[in-house]
Every structure is written in structure tokens, then in C-alpha cells.
């Protein structure tokens, strides 16, 4: 188990704040899919604000990493973890902007399901990061990592099926282009969530 001093503890607080920020953005994205025709501008603004907050947190963390001689775990892993959290925010922001750019005013069941899976992953990431200081002690980190890996595998299968159905059943090529890109970004978001789980798994192995 890590024995944190106050200087090291600040990193965990920043990571938890960053993870919660990502989770909030995922929730806004999911809610926006229920009201694309009415509240999209408001939700775009909310996600952009969360993305700016995420950028601020990453910049602060990188500065603290550069200024700190001792870190609670591997410096490179900490940098990668902050970068992957920021990647998820960027993809969520890209997703909601696609709905505006493509003038999509009604979501699909598949897009809502993929957004639900993103939320499941981001909530697990918040829990994982909240338990990082317990490495070496009693925790449920391994089970949460496995769950994220399972979600990613399920989403991969759903993505292939959904895009296949899109090409078989949709007659309008413009709609195919729109939805294939949206589904791809949603799937990529969950891929990034799995990368975070993999980073944390590596941290667990190094510090077991």
C-alpha cells in the first residue's frame, strides 16, 4: 500500500478531479442524446467548459510532475494517465460537435447504448483512480479493470454489427457517412477508457 505524504497526495486529488470531470462530460453527452433538437447548444457549451477544465488540470499536473522529485508512482505512467483522460474528453467533445456539424436532430438506440457504455467506463475509472492509493492493500481494482475490458470487447462487437447494418439498410449515403463517423468516435472513446484501465493495471503490477 502506498504511504502518501501531502505532496504526493495532491496528485491523487488532481487525478480524481480529472476523472470526475470526464465522467461529468460523459453524462452530459448521454443526456444530450435525449434532446438533440432542443438543448444541443447548451450541452455543447457544458462539454466545452468541461474540456477546458480538463486541459487546465492536465497542464497543472504536468507542471507539478516536472517540479516534483518524488511521485507516488512511475512518472511516465502518471503522464500517460493524465493524457488518456484528456483524450476521452476530446473525443466526447468531438462527438457532440458531430451532431451539430451533421445537423443530426435525433439519436439512434445504438448511439445511446454506446454512450451508456462510456458512462459505465468513466464511472469505473473514477472508482479505479480513487482506489489507486490502496495498491498493495485491500481493493477491487482488478475486478474493475476486467469489467472495462469486457465492456470494450462487447462494444467492439456491437460496433461491427451496427456499422454492418447501417451499410445494409440505410439508402442515403450521407446518413451512412454521418453515423459511421459518430459510431466510430463513440467506439474510440471506449477504447481510450480501456487504455486507462491498462495503465492502471500496469501500475498495480509494478507496485504489488
N, C-alpha and C positions, 0 to 999 in steps of 0.2 A: 504494500500500500504506500502511495506517495505521502511523504510528510512535508506539507507545503508551508513555506514561510510566507509572510504577507506579500513580498514582491512576486513570488511565483503564483500566488492565489489570484492576482489581478488578471493573469492570462486566462484562467478558467472563467472568471466573471465576464471577460470580453467574449470568449468563445460561446458561453451560454447566451449572452445578449445577441450575438450574431446569429446563433441557431434559432432563437425565438423570433428574431426579425425575419428570417427566411420562412419560418412556419406561418407567421402572420401574412406574409406575401402570398403563400400558397393558399391560405384560407380566403383571401380577397379574390384571388383568381377563381377559385371554385364558386364563390358566391356570385361572381360576375357572370358565370355561365348560365345562371338562372334569370338574368335580367340584362342580356346584351343590348336589347333595343331601348332601354331606359336609363341605366346607370353606368354605362360603359365609360363615359368621360370621367366621372367621379372615381371609379375604380382604377382607371389608368393613372390618375393623379396620386391615388393612395400607393399604388405599387411603385411609381417613380420615386415617391418620397421614401419608401422603404428601401429602394435600391440605393438612393443617395446615402441613407443612413448606413447601409451595408458597406458602401465604399469608404465612408468615414471610419467605420470600425476596422476595416482591413488596413487602412493607412495608419491608424493608431497602433494596431497590433504589430505591423511591420516595423514601425519606429521603435516600439518597445522591445521587439526582438533584437533589433540592431544595437540597442543601448544596454541590453541585459547580458551579463556574463554567464549567469546560471538560468536555465529554463527548466520547467517541470518535466518535460520530455524532449525528445530529439527536435532540434531547432528546424530542421528541414521538414519534418512531419507537421510541425505547427504551422509553418508557412503554407504547406500544401493544403492543410485542413482549412485555413482561412481562405485560400484561393478557391477551393472547391465550393465552399459556402457561398462565396461571391458569384461563382459560375451558375449556381442554382437560381440566385436572384436575377442574374442577367437573362437566363432562359425564361423565367416566369414573366419578366418584363417584355421579352420578345414575343411571347405567346399572346399576351393581352393586346399588344400593338398589332399583331397579325389580324385580330378580329376587326380592329379599326381600319387598317390598311385595305383589307379584303372586303370591307363592308359586310361582314357576317353578322347577322342580327338574331340568329337562332342557333343554339348549340346542338350537338348530337349526343345521344346516350353514351357513345364511345368516348367522346371528349370529356364528358362529366365523370365517367368512370376513371379515366386516366388522371384527371385532376384529383379525384378521391384518393387514388393510389399515391399521388405526390404528397398529399396531406398525411397519409399514413406514414410515409417515409420521413417527412420532415418532423413529425411528432416523435418518431423513434430516434431521430438524430438529436433532438433536444434532450431526450432521456439518456442517450448514449453519452453525450458530452457532459451532462450533469453527473454521470457516474464515473467519469474519467479518473477523478481523484481517488476512486476506490480500487483501482487496479492493484491486484495483489491481495485484496480483501474480498468480502462477500459482495457480489454484484451479479447482474443479469445481462452483462454486456454481450456475451457470446450468443445468447438467445435472440437478442435484438438484431445483431448482425446477420444471423441466419434468416430472420424474418425479412429483413430488407433484401437479402439475396433472393429469397423466394418470390417476393413481390416483383423484383426486376425480371426474373425468369418468366413469371406469369404475364407481365406487361409485354415482354418480347413476343410471346405467342399471340397475345391479343393484337399487337401492332401489325404483325404479319397477316392475321386473319382480317382485320379491319381494312387495311390497305388493299388486300386482295378483293374483298367485297366491293370496295369503292371503285376499283377499276372494272369489275364485272358488271356492276349495277348502275353506276352513275353515267348518264349520257352526255352531260355537259362537261367538256374538257376543262373549262375554267374552274368549275366546282371541284374537279379532281385535283387540280393544281393547288387550290386553296387548302383543301382538307388534308391532302397528303403532307403538306408542309406543316400544318398545325399539329397533326398527329406525330410527325417526326420530332418536332420540338418538345412536345409533351413526353415522348419516349426518351429523348435525350436528357430531359430533366431528371427522370428516374435513374438513368444511367449514372448521372453525377451523384445522386444520392447513394448509389451502390459504391461509387469510388470513395465517398466519405466513410462508409462502413468499412471498406477495405483498409483505408488509412488507419482507422481506429483499431481494427484487428491487428495491424502491424505494430501499433503502439502497445497493445496488450501483450503480444508475443515478446517484444523486446524488453518489457518491464515485468513479465510474470515472475 
